[in-house]
Amino acid sequence: MTTKKLVVFGLGNRGNIYATFAKMYPDKFSLTAIIENDEKHVEYANSNFSGVPVFRDYHDFLAAKIPADIVAIATQDEAHEEHAVAMMKAGYDLLLEKPIANTLKGCRAIYECGKKYNRKAVVCHVLRYTPFYSTIKKIITSGKLGEVITINASENVGYYHQAHSFVRGPWRNKEMSSPMILAKCCHDMDIYRYLMDEECKTVCSFGDLYYFNEKHAPEGATQYCSDCPNAKTCLYNAQRLYTTDDYLWTANYFSRGDNPKEQILKDLKHTQYDKCVFKNDNDVVDHQVVIMNFAKGKTACHTMTAFSQKIYRDIKIHGTKAELVGNMEDSFIEVRYFTGEVEKVEVTTSGVTVGAHMGGDFFMLNSLYKALNGETVEGITYLDVSIESHLMSFAAEESRLNGGKPVEITKD
Ligand SMILES: NC(=O)c1ccc[n+]([C@@H]2O[C@H](COP(=O)([O-])OP(=O)(O)OC[C@H]3O[C@@H](n4cnc5c(N)ncnc54)[C@H](O)[C@@H]3O)[C@@H](O)[C@H]2O)c1
């Protein structure tokens, strides 16, 4: 296998994972350019990836005609259409961050562009590559469950993650980014489609923004947490959340690097991330359910909720011979055979050195490397399949906005 040339477009949180992977595994990827227009991130690029050319404007990158096997598009959702189309037109294949685009029109435009210019795009549906879901897929393929009939699963967003990303952060407002069922759950839609191995035909959905609004503000709450008399008692106090050890990654959005907590607090004051979660301009939901009907009449039900202590997913799969029960936090998956036996199948993330998503990022990049070298790799799909998860998400949003009305999914 040969080393593949990688360009990172957008050296933010996600792009940094791809660039770091290349730095750690130079036999797999060589980082040939970075496109980044934020001065702080350019500085970070120059000190951490020295020798790699950094372009502030992607047009300059295109003019430089730098060869690459893959361009990782890791800019924000609303820019994907412009950036993906420009790169594919110029002849590059893509590792494209999800969502493909933040509008249905944008998703279709990228899909059509890929067909027109014969370009490939691997969408970062990282869950497929996690040991958790790839073990589940193997169990299904082995036939142990019989035929899969129903899937019931939850995406537990985590109370602090909801507050950070979907109340204060870039995905808080659907006009500015996208509906939450797309931003957060296109991964899950992709997983249902992958595990069912069938196209989803119809969805119904209900959901709302119930809690993170003015109605639930504690008495005397101020616009910024740093001025608020409820700072000590409020669960969502920004100063506490952004300096809690387990949540420090969220501070990267305004205080780059391994900053001490005093610096984080300074950088936080009176920014968007210091705003009260009950007095923001967020309009995305904090809970939503989606009911799916697949091509042969099989069904799945997805619950997305902000209200969990941790970030995790759980799943129950009902087959004709056994049921499977899994929680991403555990190191095993249980197969409960109808004959009475219970099998515990081990799940391990050992060997993962970089990235997040319970090994998803790490194994996705390893799979991508193999696929670029012409190997057949389980889980890798291209836009023709990846777009289905987005069609399911947009249909779910349409249904939710229409009181749960069934919405049919049409690919073309
Ligand atoms: N696959 C996943 O599981 C997953 C998880 C989180 C986020 N995402 C997606 O990844 C993407 C990036 O998210 P993030 O959290 O890394 O965001 P981020 O804001 O940290 O990073 C985006 C980067 O792109 C740069 N940028 C924006 N416009 C640019 C331009 N025109 N030219 C050059 N640089 C530009 C920004 O300066 C920033 O450094 C988003 O689409 C997000 O939804 C995917």
The ligand as an SDF file (V2000), in Angstrom:
LIG
                    3D

 44 48  0  0  0  0  0  0  0  0999 V2000
  -18.2190   13.5250   11.7530 N   0  0  0  0  0  0  0  0  0  0  0  0
  -18.6250   13.9350   12.9280 C   0  0  0  0  0  0  0  0  0  0  0  0
  -19.0010   13.1660   13.7670 O   0  0  0  0  0  0  0  0  0  0  0  0
  -18.6010   15.3970   13.2510 C   0  0  0  0  0  0  0  0  0  0  0  0
  -18.5100   15.8320   14.5820 C   0  0  0  0  0  0  0  0  0  0  0  0
  -18.4880   17.2160   14.8270 C   0  0  0  0  0  0  0  0  0  0  0  0
  -18.5810   18.1080   13.7740 C   0  0  0  0  0  0  0  0  0  0  0  0
  -18.7000   17.6300   12.5000 N   0  0  0  0  0  0  0  0  0  0  0  0
  -18.7870   18.5410   11.3570 C   0  0  0  0  0  0  0  0  0  0  0  0
  -17.4600   18.9180   10.9870 O   0  0  0  0  0  0  0  0  0  0  0  0
  -17.4590   20.2420   10.4280 C   0  0  0  0  0  0  0  0  0  0  0  0
  -16.4360   21.1000   11.1660 C   0  0  0  0  0  0  0  0  0  0  0  0
  -16.7890   21.1460   12.5290 O   0  0  0  0  0  0  0  0  0  0  0  0
  -15.7470   21.6730   13.6210 P   0  0  0  0  0  0  0  0  0  0  0  0
  -16.3420   21.3840   14.9280 O   0  0  0  0  0  0  0  0  0  0  0  0
  -14.3840   21.1690   13.2950 O   0  0  0  0  0  0  0  0  0  0  0  0
  -15.8370   23.2370   13.3270 O   0  0  0  0  0  0  0  0  0  0  0  0
  -14.7180   24.3540   13.5650 P   0  0  0  0  0  0  0  0  0  0  0  0
  -15.4450   25.6370   13.5400 O   0  0  0  0  0  0  0  0  0  0  0  0
  -13.9020   23.9840   14.7540 O   0  0  0  0  0  0  0  0  0  0  0  0
  -13.7860   24.2330   12.2700 O   0  0  0  0  0  0  0  0  0  0  0  0
  -14.0600   24.8130   11.0090 C   0  0  0  0  0  0  0  0  0  0  0  0
  -12.7490   25.3900   10.5120 C   0  0  0  0  0  0  0  0  0  0  0  0
  -12.8960   25.8210    9.1620 O   0  0  0  0  0  0  0  0  0  0  0  0
  -12.2520   27.0840    9.0140 C   0  0  0  0  0  0  0  0  0  0  0  0
  -12.8740   27.7650    7.8770 N   0  0  0  0  0  0  0  0  0  0  0  0
  -14.1590   28.1390    7.7370 C   0  0  0  0  0  0  0  0  0  0  0  0
  -14.3710   28.7130    6.5390 N   0  0  0  0  0  0  0  0  0  0  0  0
  -13.1880   28.6890    5.8950 C   0  0  0  0  0  0  0  0  0  0  0  0
  -12.7610   29.1220    4.6200 C   0  0  0  0  0  0  0  0  0  0  0  0
  -13.5940   29.6900    3.7450 N   0  0  0  0  0  0  0  0  0  0  0  0
  -11.4620   28.9480    4.2830 N   0  0  0  0  0  0  0  0  0  0  0  0
  -10.6080   28.3630    5.1380 C   0  0  0  0  0  0  0  0  0  0  0  0
  -10.9630   27.9330    6.3750 N   0  0  0  0  0  0  0  0  0  0  0  0
  -12.2300   28.0830    6.7420 C   0  0  0  0  0  0  0  0  0  0  0  0
  -12.5070   27.7890   10.3420 C   0  0  0  0  0  0  0  0  0  0  0  0
  -11.6400   28.8630   10.5670 O   0  0  0  0  0  0  0  0  0  0  0  0
  -12.2830   26.6220   11.3180 C   0  0  0  0  0  0  0  0  0  0  0  0
  -10.9380   26.4860   11.6760 O   0  0  0  0  0  0  0  0  0  0  0  0
  -18.8950   20.7490   10.5600 C   0  0  0  0  0  0  0  0  0  0  0  0
  -19.5540   20.5570    9.3450 O   0  0  0  0  0  0  0  0  0  0  0  0
  -19.4860   19.8580   11.6260 C   0  0  0  0  0  0  0  0  0  0  0  0
  -20.8860   19.6970   11.5440 O   0  0  0  0  0  0  0  0  0  0  0  0
  -18.6930   16.3170   12.2300 C   0  0  0  0  0  0  0  0  0  0  0  0
  1  2  1  0
  2  3  2  0
  2  4  1  0
  4  5  1  0
  4 44  2  0
  5  6  2  0
  6  7  1  0
  7  8  2  0
  8  9  1  0
  8 44  1  0
  9 10  1  0
  9 42  1  0
 10 11  1  0
 11 12  1  0
 11 40  1  0
 12 13  1  0
 13 14  1  0
 14 15  2  0
 14 16  1  0
 14 17  1  0
 17 18  1  0
 18 19  2  0
 18 20  1  0
 18 21  1  0
 21 22  1  0
 22 23  1  0
 23 24  1  0
 23 38  1  0
 24 25  1  0
 25 26  1  0
 25 36  1  0
 26 27  1  0
 26 35  1  0
 27 28  2  0
 28 29  1  0
 29 30  1  0
 29 35  2  0
 30 31  1  0
 30 32  2  0
 32 33  1  0
 33 34  2  0
 34 35  1  0
 36 37  1  0
 36 38  1  0
 38 39  1  0
 40 41  1  0
 40 42  1  0
 42 43  1  0
M  CHG  2   8   1  16  -1
M  END
$$$$
